[in-house]
Amino acid sequence: MAQATQTKGAIGEILLAGTILEEKFASFIQAYNNNFPPSTLPGVPVLMLLEEQPRRVIEQEARQSLLHFALFDPNFDFTPYTSGRIFHPLGELRWERQYPKVQIVYTGHKKYRPKLPDARETTLDAYIPIDREYFLFGKRLNKKELDRIGPAAKPGDFAEVRIPRLLRYPQLATLADAERVRLVVCEYVDSTTAVNVAYRLKDLVPFPEQSEKTGANRT
């Protein structure tokens, strides 16, 4: 875990929870896409992290697709995935399929909340939002390592000895030369008890960091 950044209060931020029917999920995602048009968040990437939990034996070559981490695409086929998150620096939508319904939770600024009928809303104004950075698994593969692995590996892939699959993170310009990647997480903390009451994913940042002026790596 890397540094933590503390601010005063999560003013205007909420936690929203509810359910929708499975057959309405695709249209729900399409509608949510309109909550963060490029004009509202210029230059800010919207990311999606999807996980499939199959109820069958998975062959080795199929394991690569069980976890999908990429730039958000509202037209992507979410059908195979059991759970997922769509996030940007100002909010996160996460869901889990529990047929015939899908459990939905949104955490973040009210402006980017989804339209969720009969949702339960909790304000987070009383809590302190703290940004923490966590290292993700894997180190970027160099050309020699890519050549040794062969066609299964792609430029930009990461690998970890303990994980039996290649790791693929969103292709962001800010991560182009990163040896490792860190995940920025906003944690909402009760200032009296120090209890973490909620959290959301925010962004990905490179490690080592690059100097804005020189472009040189720094730690």
C-alpha positions as CSV (number, residue, x, y, z in Angstrom):
1,M,0.0,0.0,0.0
2,A,1.3,3.5,-0.9
3,Q,0.5,6.9,0.5
4,A,-2.9,8.1,1.8
5,T,-4.4,11.5,1.0
6,Q,-7.0,12.9,3.5
7,T,-9.5,15.7,2.8
8,K,-12.2,17.2,5.1
9,G,-15.5,15.6,4.3
10,A,-17.3,13.7,1.5
11,I,-19.6,16.6,0.8
12,G,-22.2,15.8,-1.8
13,E,-21.3,12.1,-1.9
14,I,-23.7,9.2,-1.4
15,L,-24.1,5.5,-1.2
16,L,-27.0,4.2,-3.2
17,A,-28.2,0.6,-3.2
18,G,-31.0,-1.2,-5.0
19,T,-31.9,-4.0,-7.5
20,I,-33.1,-4.3,-11.1
21,L,-34.4,-7.2,-13.1
22,E,-31.8,-9.1,-15.1
23,E,-33.6,-8.4,-18.4
24,K,-33.3,-4.6,-17.8
25,F,-29.6,-4.7,-17.0
26,A,-28.3,-3.9,-20.5
27,S,-30.6,-0.9,-20.9
28,F,-29.6,0.2,-17.4
29,I,-25.9,0.3,-18.4
30,Q,-26.7,2.2,-21.6
31,A,-28.6,4.8,-19.6
32,Y,-25.8,5.1,-17.0
33,N,-23.4,5.8,-19.8
34,N,-25.1,9.1,-20.3
35,N,-24.2,10.1,-16.7
36,F,-20.6,10.9,-17.6
37,P,-20.3,12.2,-21.2
38,P,-16.8,13.4,-22.3
39,S,-17.9,17.0,-22.0
40,T,-18.5,16.5,-18.3
41,L,-15.3,14.7,-17.5
42,P,-12.8,15.8,-20.2
43,G,-9.7,13.7,-20.3
44,V,-10.9,11.5,-17.4
45,P,-10.9,7.7,-18.2
46,V,-13.9,5.7,-17.2
47,L,-12.8,2.1,-16.5
48,M,-14.6,-1.2,-16.1
49,L,-13.5,-4.3,-14.1
50,L,-15.5,-7.4,-14.8
51,E,-15.3,-10.9,-13.2
52,E,-16.8,-14.2,-14.4
53,Q,-17.4,-16.9,-11.9
54,P,-18.2,-20.0,-14.0
55,R,-20.1,-23.0,-12.7
56,R,-18.1,-25.4,-14.8
57,V,-14.5,-26.6,-15.2
58,I,-12.5,-24.0,-17.1
59,E,-9.7,-25.0,-19.5
60,Q,-6.3,-23.3,-19.1
61,E,-6.6,-21.2,-22.2
62,A,-10.1,-19.9,-21.2
63,R,-8.9,-18.5,-17.9
64,Q,-7.6,-15.3,-19.5
65,S,-11.1,-14.0,-20.1
66,L,-12.4,-14.6,-16.5
67,L,-11.3,-11.2,-15.5
68,H,-11.6,-8.2,-17.9
69,F,-10.1,-4.8,-16.9
70,A,-10.4,-2.2,-19.7
71,L,-11.8,1.2,-20.7
72,F,-15.5,1.3,-20.3
73,D,-17.5,0.4,-23.4
74,P,-21.3,0.6,-23.0
75,N,-21.7,-1.7,-26.0
76,F,-19.6,-4.4,-24.5
77,D,-21.3,-7.8,-23.9
78,F,-21.6,-8.0,-20.1
79,T,-23.7,-11.2,-20.2
80,P,-21.0,-13.7,-19.2
81,Y,-19.8,-11.7,-16.2
82,T,-21.1,-12.4,-12.7
83,S,-20.1,-9.1,-11.2
84,G,-18.4,-5.8,-12.2
85,R,-17.5,-2.2,-11.5
86,I,-17.6,0.9,-13.7
87,F,-15.6,3.7,-12.1
88,H,-13.9,7.1,-12.6
89,P,-12.5,9.6,-10.1
90,L,-15.9,10.9,-9.1
91,G,-18.0,7.7,-8.7
92,E,-18.3,4.0,-9.0
93,L,-21.1,1.7,-10.0
94,R,-20.8,-1.9,-9.0
95,W,-23.1,-4.9,-9.5
96,E,-23.6,-8.6,-8.8
97,R,-26.0,-10.9,-10.6
98,Q,-28.4,-12.8,-8.3
99,Y,-30.8,-14.2,-10.8
100,P,-33.5,-13.0,-11.5
101,K,-32.2,-9.7,-10.2
102,V,-29.0,-7.7,-10.2
103,Q,-27.8,-6.0,-7.1
104,I,-26.6,-2.5,-7.7
105,V,-24.5,-0.2,-5.5
106,Y,-23.3,3.3,-6.4
107,T,-20.8,5.3,-4.4
108,G,-19.7,8.8,-5.2
109,H,-20.9,12.2,-6.2
110,K,-24.6,12.7,-6.5
111,K,-24.2,14.2,-10.0
112,Y,-23.2,10.8,-11.4
113,R,-25.7,8.6,-9.6
114,P,-27.7,6.1,-11.8
115,K,-31.4,6.1,-12.1
116,L,-32.3,3.3,-9.8
117,P,-36.0,2.8,-8.8
118,D,-36.8,2.3,-5.1
119,A,-33.1,2.7,-4.1
120,R,-31.9,3.2,-0.5
121,E,-29.7,6.3,-0.3
122,T,-27.2,7.1,2.5
123,T,-25.3,10.4,2.6
124,L,-21.6,10.2,3.2
125,D,-21.1,13.9,4.2
126,A,-20.1,12.9,7.8
127,Y,-17.2,10.7,6.7
128,I,-13.7,11.5,5.7
129,P,-12.7,10.4,2.2
130,I,-9.1,9.1,2.2
131,D,-7.4,8.2,-1.1
132,R,-5.1,5.2,-0.8
133,E,-2.9,3.6,-3.5
134,Y,-2.5,-0.2,-3.7
135,F,-0.1,-2.1,-5.9
136,L,-1.8,-4.4,-8.3
137,F,-0.2,-7.8,-9.1
138,G,2.3,-8.1,-11.9
139,K,5.3,-6.5,-13.5
140,R,5.3,-5.3,-17.1
141,L,6.8,-7.9,-19.5
142,N,9.8,-6.7,-21.5
143,K,10.3,-7.7,-25.2
144,K,12.5,-10.7,-24.3
145,E,9.9,-12.0,-21.9
146,L,7.1,-11.4,-24.5
147,D,9.1,-13.4,-27.1
148,R,9.7,-16.2,-24.7
149,I,6.0,-16.6,-23.9
150,G,4.9,-16.4,-27.5
151,P,1.6,-15.5,-29.2
152,A,-0.4,-15.7,-25.9
153,A,1.4,-12.5,-24.7
154,K,0.7,-9.0,-25.9
155,P,2.7,-5.8,-25.6
156,G,1.6,-4.2,-22.4
157,D,0.9,-7.4,-20.5
158,F,2.0,-7.9,-16.9
159,A,2.8,-11.2,-15.1
160,E,3.1,-12.5,-11.6
161,V,4.8,-15.8,-10.7
162,R,2.0,-16.8,-8.3
163,I,-0.8,-16.2,-10.8
164,P,-1.3,-18.7,-13.7
165,R,-2.4,-16.2,-16.3
166,L,-1.3,-13.0,-17.9
167,L,-2.5,-9.7,-16.4
168,R,-4.0,-7.1,-18.6
169,Y,-4.7,-3.6,-17.4
170,P,-6.4,-0.7,-19.3
171,Q,-4.3,0.8,-22.0
172,L,-4.0,4.3,-20.7
173,A,-1.4,6.8,-21.9
174,T,-0.4,7.5,-18.3
175,L,0.5,3.9,-17.8
176,A,2.4,3.4,-21.1
177,D,5.9,3.1,-19.5
178,A,4.8,1.9,-16.0
179,E,6.8,-1.0,-14.6
180,R,3.9,-1.6,-12.1
181,V,0.4,-0.3,-11.6
182,R,-1.3,1.1,-8.5
183,L,-5.0,1.2,-7.9
184,V,-6.4,4.4,-6.3
185,V,-9.2,3.6,-3.8
186,C,-11.3,6.2,-2.0
187,E,-12.1,5.0,1.6
188,Y,-14.8,6.7,3.7
189,V,-13.7,6.7,7.3
190,D,-15.6,7.6,10.5
191,S,-13.5,10.2,12.2
192,T,-14.6,9.1,15.6
193,T,-14.2,5.4,15.4
194,A,-11.7,5.2,12.5
195,V,-13.9,2.6,10.9
196,N,-13.9,2.3,7.1
197,V,-17.7,2.5,6.3
198,A,-17.5,2.4,2.5
199,Y,-15.0,2.5,-0.4
200,R,-14.9,2.9,-4.2
201,L,-12.3,2.5,-6.9
202,K,-11.1,5.7,-8.5
203,D,-8.2,5.4,-10.9
204,L,-5.0,3.7,-12.0
205,V,-1.6,5.4,-11.6
206,P,1.9,4.3,-12.7
207,F,4.8,3.2,-10.6
208,P,7.5,4.6,-10.8
209,E,5.7,7.9,-11.3
210,Q,6.9,10.3,-14.0
211,S,8.0,13.8,-13.5
212,E,5.6,16.2,-15.1
213,K,8.4,18.5,-16.2
214,T,11.1,16.1,-17.4
215,G,9.2,12.9,-18.1
216,A,11.8,11.0,-16.1
217,N,10.8,8.3,-13.7
218,R,10.7,9.0,-10.0
219,T,9.9,6.9,-6.9
